[in-house]
């Protein structure tokens, strides 16, 4: 159970860190490459992420998109999808989770 909890927290932190970076200006708002590096830093404790160099396929997919926020201002939206290692099934949980977290921040 602790591994899944850590994966949930780390995925949320990865999305938040990547969005904080991409929202620095309008040129970086859709920069998935740099968002990937921030997500990798946050998820480096996960055994199936340690050796990754990019975020284009499972177990880690990161996308950054320039959007218009609900307030009408330019924003960056970062989505991080992390697939955990296959674990022993726990009653009520499958042996592997796909976790997706999306964070949107206004461009500064």
Secondary structure, DSSP 4 states (H G I P E B T S, - for coil): -HHHHHHHHHHHHHHHHHHHHHTTSTTTTT-HHHHHHHHHHHTTTSTTTTT----EETTEEEEEEEEE-TTSSEEEEEEEEEEPPP-PPPTTS-SS-EEEEEEEEE--
